[in-house]
Amino acid sequence: KKILKENKDHDITVENMATKSQAGKGLLIWVFAILRYYEVAKNVEPLRNKVRDMEKAQAKTEAELSQLKKQLALLEAELEELRNGYNEATEELANLQDQASTMEKRLTAASKLIEGLSVEKKRWGHEILSLRGGREKLVGDCLLSASFLSYVGAFTAEYR
């Protein structure tokens, strides 16, 4: 900084130095190059530190991202497993509902059949009573029928 201030005060240039001394000219070019390097290095070093810090942060973030991707993969696998279980349970529920509906229809049909048979049982009971009463009269009815058939039948009155 001091050299740059003095240079501005004295107006030292490479052309002026070339007229005075060739060795001084080379030395002055070197000094100016070092000064420019210092200015650049002064600005570059904090940027290098910042890049280094950002690279560390990037590495840390990438590690976290990798871990999160692994967790996401595990969660997706678990979610897929749960979806499969849900689909299976839904199918089983549909099958059970179909079976319940079929059983309900069969139960209704069976109830109707039982009701119909109970009515038939009453009718059959009355029929049995009627037939028992008719059994007592069967011999007389047969005798009466036989006598009627022989009266109206093919035989003449003398033969009967």
Buried (B, 14 or more C-beta within 10 A) or exposed (E): EEEEEEBEEEEBEEEEBBEEEEEBBEEBEEEBEEBEEEEEEEEEEEEEEEEEEEEEEEEEEEEEEEEEEEEEEEEEEEEEEEEEEEEEEEEEEEEEEEEEEEEEEEEEEEEEEEEEEEEEEEEEEEEEEEEEEEEEEEEEEEEEEEEEEEEEEEEEEEEE
